[in-house]
Amino acid sequence: MNDRQPLAGKVALVAGGTRGGGRGIAVELGAAGATVYVTGRSSTAGRSDLDRPETVEETAARVTAAGGTGIAVRTDHSDPGEVRALVDRIAAEQDGRLDVLVNSVWGGDALTDWEHPLWEQDLDTGLRLLRRAVDTHIVTSRFALPLMVARRSGLVVEVTDGNTARYRGSFFYDIAKSTVIRLAVAQAAELKPYGVAAVAVTPGFLRSEAMLDHFGVTEAAWRDAVAQDPHFAHSETPAYLGRAVAALAADPGVMTKTGRALATWGLYKEYGFTDADGAQPDWAAHWADVLEEEHGPLGDPL
């Protein structure tokens, strides 16, 4: 094994790799040597209804620049036909090989109502959020898992927000992020006899493109936003999440973690990776020091 590229020869699919955590994961899997299929609805052929500038092609180019092989495939993961075609393509091009599946599709920011309880929310909007954030993961796993089962090896990563039972502040958001943890648990139970691991992984305060835009700063000047929100000083880049997933994918003992909800703030201690700037953000430690008195403890990992 190449110590600098422990995933050389491996094949990954990052569903929802256009931006944010998905992009960070795709690029770091590439840096570890993997061939990475990057999928999502935003491409050079046209933007999704999120109307953001990031594209799957841009992420794939970053994967290749990092040392891997990036392959962009515009895919709507709510469409079983498109997902089946995607997996058939991977099987044909990679001789049936798929080592890592990352379910990172989200697209629910504009659909999340942080102001109202369930009984005052628009039902159609809330259900649309669940279809985007949960159904897409199920559809993707349904078609991708047979490639892993056939080879009796692999890793499934469900990207979530938080790894405890703590309520996340909005009904449909909480249901979505909690459910994908349960998807990891359920997949782990069914995949264990085949030697395939499934875990959920959460970042801390993620410094995504959308979050930077929210604060009106760039990544180069991200600390300028700390005046608006002091907690932003403890944020982390998508690369930190990516390095956590790459470390899991390269761990020959990853089956010992199957079925668990993991976090960057725990995984960096085990694997020793750093964020892009060399720091090791620990959102749980910051929460315990500053936020727990007001908001209560994060809770024990699920």
C-alpha positions in Angstrom: 0.0 0.0 0.0 1.2 3.5 -0.8 1.3 5.3 2.5 0.8 8.7 0.8 -2.1 7.3 -1.3 -3.6 4.5 0.7 -6.7 4.4 -1.5 -4.9 4.0 -4.8 -6.8 1.6 -6.9 -10.0 2.1 -5.0 -13.3 3.4 -6.4 -15.6 5.7 -4.7 -19.0 7.3 -5.4 -19.8 10.6 -3.6 -23.4 11.2 -4.1 -24.0 14.9 -3.5 -20.4 15.9 -4.1 -21.1 19.2 -5.8 -20.2 21.4 -2.8 -19.8 21.5 1.0 -19.1 18.3 2.9 -19.6 16.2 -0.2 -17.0 18.1 -2.1 -14.6 18.0 0.8 -15.0 14.2 1.0 -14.6 13.7 -2.8 -11.4 15.8 -2.9 -9.8 14.1 0.1 -10.6 10.6 -1.3 -8.9 11.7 -4.4 -5.9 13.0 -2.4 -5.7 9.5 -1.0 -5.5 8.1 -4.5 -9.0 7.0 -5.2 -11.0 7.2 -8.4 -14.1 9.2 -7.4 -17.4 9.5 -9.2 -18.8 12.9 -8.2 -22.5 13.3 -8.7 -25.2 15.9 -8.1 -27.7 18.0 -10.0 -25.6 21.1 -10.6 -23.3 20.9 -13.6 -21.9 22.9 -16.5 -25.1 21.8 -18.3 -27.2 23.8 -15.9 -27.8 24.7 -12.3 -30.2 22.9 -10.0 -33.0 24.8 -8.3 -30.5 25.7 -5.5 -29.1 28.1 -8.1 -25.5 27.9 -6.8 -22.4 28.2 -9.0 -20.6 25.0 -7.8 -20.7 22.1 -10.3 -19.9 18.4 -10.2 -17.3 19.0 -13.0 -15.5 21.5 -10.8 -15.4 19.0 -7.9 -14.1 16.3 -10.2 -11.3 18.6 -11.4 -10.3 19.2 -7.8 -10.2 15.4 -7.2 -7.9 15.0 -10.1 -5.7 17.9 -9.1 -5.4 16.4 -5.6 -3.9 13.2 -7.0 -6.9 11.0 -7.7 -9.2 10.6 -10.7 -12.3 12.6 -10.7 -15.3 11.6 -12.9 -18.3 13.9 -12.9 -21.8 12.5 -13.7 -24.8 14.7 -13.5 -27.3 12.7 -11.5 -30.6 13.4 -9.8 -30.5 10.9 -6.9 -34.3 11.1 -6.4 -34.7 9.4 -9.8 -34.2 5.6 -9.6 -33.6 5.4 -13.3 -30.8 7.9 -13.3 -29.2 6.2 -10.2 -29.4 2.8 -11.8 -27.7 4.1 -15.0 -25.0 5.7 -12.9 -24.2 2.5 -11.0 -24.3 0.5 -14.3 -21.8 2.9 -15.7 -19.5 2.5 -12.6 -19.8 -1.3 -12.9 -18.9 -1.2 -16.6 -16.0 1.2 -16.3 -14.5 -0.3 -13.0 -15.0 -4.0 -13.6 -17.8 -4.1 -11.0 -15.7 -2.4 -8.3 -17.1 0.1 -5.8 -15.2 0.4 -2.5 -16.7 3.5 -0.9 -20.2 4.9 -1.2 -20.8 8.3 0.4 -24.4 9.4 0.7 -24.1 13.2 1.1 -27.1 14.5 -0.8 -28.8 17.3 1.1 -30.3 20.3 -0.8 -32.6 21.2 2.1 -31.3 24.5 3.3 -33.9 26.6 1.5 -36.6 24.1 2.6 -35.8 24.3 6.4 -38.1 26.3 8.6 -36.2 27.3 11.7 -39.0 29.6 13.0 -42.1 27.4 13.4 -43.2 24.2 15.0 -44.5 21.3 12.9 -48.2 22.3 13.1 -47.4 25.7 11.7 -45.1 24.6 8.8 -45.9 24.1 5.2 -46.4 20.3 4.9 -45.4 20.0 1.2 -42.2 21.9 1.8 -41.3 19.7 4.8 -42.0 16.5 2.9 -40.0 17.7 -0.1 -37.0 18.2 2.3 -37.4 14.6 3.4 -37.5 13.3 -0.1 -34.3 15.2 -1.0 -32.4 14.4 2.2 -33.5 10.8 3.0 -35.1 9.2 -0.1 -32.1 10.0 -2.2 -29.8 8.1 0.2 -32.1 5.1 0.1 -32.4 5.1 -3.7 -28.6 5.4 -4.1 -27.8 2.6 -1.6 -30.4 0.3 -3.2 -28.5 0.3 -6.5 -24.9 0.7 -5.3 -24.8 -1.8 -2.5 -24.9 -4.9 -4.8 -21.5 -4.0 -6.1 -20.0 -4.1 -2.6 -21.9 -7.2 -1.6 -20.6 -9.1 -4.6 -17.0 -8.3 -3.6 -17.7 -8.7 0.1 -16.0 -5.5 1.0 -16.5 -1.8 1.2 -17.6 1.2 3.2 -20.9 3.2 3.2 -20.8 6.6 4.8 -24.0 8.5 5.6 -23.2 12.2 6.1 -25.3 13.8 8.8 -25.4 16.7 11.3 -24.8 15.6 14.9 -24.2 12.2 16.3 -26.5 12.2 19.3 -30.2 12.1 19.9 -30.2 15.9 20.7 -33.0 17.8 18.9 -31.6 19.8 16.0 -33.9 22.8 16.2 -36.4 22.2 13.3 -38.8 19.3 12.9 -38.1 18.2 9.3 -34.4 19.0 9.6 -34.1 16.9 12.7 -36.0 14.0 11.2 -33.8 14.1 8.1 -30.5 14.2 9.9 -31.6 11.6 12.5 -33.0 9.3 9.9 -29.7 9.1 7.9 -28.0 7.9 11.1 -30.6 5.2 11.3 -29.9 4.4 7.6 -26.3 3.7 8.6 -27.4 1.4 11.4 -29.8 -0.5 9.2 -27.4 -0.9 6.4 -24.7 -2.0 8.8 -26.9 -4.8 10.1 -27.7 -6.1 6.7 -24.2 -5.7 5.3 -22.2 -7.1 8.1 -22.4 -10.8 6.9 -20.8 -9.5 3.6 -17.9 -7.7 5.2 -19.2 -4.2 4.3 -19.2 -1.5 6.9 -21.7 1.4 7.2 -21.3 4.4 9.4 -22.7 7.9 9.8 -20.3 10.8 10.1 -20.9 14.4 11.1 -18.7 17.5 10.9 -18.8 20.2 13.5 -19.6 23.8 12.5 -18.9 23.3 8.7 -17.4 26.2 6.8 -19.1 25.4 3.6 -19.5 27.7 0.6 -23.0 28.5 1.6 -22.0 29.3 5.2 -19.2 31.6 3.9 -21.7 33.3 1.7 -24.1 33.7 4.7 -21.4 35.6 6.6 -20.3 37.5 3.5 -16.7 36.3 3.7 -14.3 34.1 1.6 -12.4 31.1 2.9 -9.2 33.2 2.8 -10.8 35.8 5.1 -13.1 33.5 7.1 -12.0 34.8 10.4 -13.6 38.2 9.6 -16.9 36.5 10.3 -16.0 35.7 13.9 -17.2 39.2 14.9 -20.7 38.2 13.7 -20.6 34.8 15.4 -17.8 34.0 17.9 -18.5 30.3 17.6 -17.4 30.5 14.0 -13.8 30.6 15.3 -14.2 26.9 16.0 -15.6 26.0 12.5 -13.9 23.5 10.2 -13.5 23.2 6.5 -15.0 20.5 4.3 -11.5 19.1 4.0 -11.6 18.1 7.7 -14.7 16.0 7.1 -13.1 14.6 3.9 -10.0 13.6 5.8 -12.1 11.8 8.4 -13.8 9.8 5.7 -10.6 9.1 3.9 -9.1 7.8 7.1 -12.0 5.5 7.7 -11.9 4.2 4.1 -8.2 3.4 4.5 -8.6 1.7 7.9 -8.4 -2.1 7.5 -10.3 -2.4 10.8 -13.2 -0.2 9.9 -15.6 -3.1 10.5 -15.2 -2.5 14.2 -17.0 0.8 13.7 -19.9 -0.4 11.6 -23.3 0.8 12.7 -21.9 3.7 14.7 -22.5 7.5 14.4 -19.0 9.1 14.3 -17.8 12.7 14.3 -14.7 14.6 13.1 -14.1 15.7 16.7 -13.6 12.1 17.7 -11.9 10.7 14.6 -9.1 13.3 14.5 -7.9 12.0 17.8 -7.8 8.4 16.5 -6.3 9.0 13.1 -4.3 12.2 13.7 -5.5 14.2 10.6 -5.7 18.0 10.6 -7.8 20.6 8.9 -6.5 22.4 5.8 -4.7 24.9 7.9 -3.1 22.4 10.2 -5.6 23.0 13.1 -7.7 20.2 14.7 -11.1 21.8 15.5 -13.1 20.0 18.2 -16.7 21.2 18.1 -17.7 18.9 21.0 -15.0 20.4 23.3 -16.1 23.9 22.3 -19.7 23.0 23.0 -18.8 21.6 26.5 -16.8 24.7 27.3 -19.1 27.5 26.0 -22.5 26.2 24.9 -23.5 23.4 27.3 -24.6 25.7 30.1 -27.2 27.4 27.9 -28.1 24.6 25.6 -27.4 21.5 27.6 -25.0 18.7 26.7 -24.6 17.4 23.2 -25.4 13.9 24.6 -23.8 10.6 24.1 -23.1 9.3 20.6 -25.9 7.1 19.1 
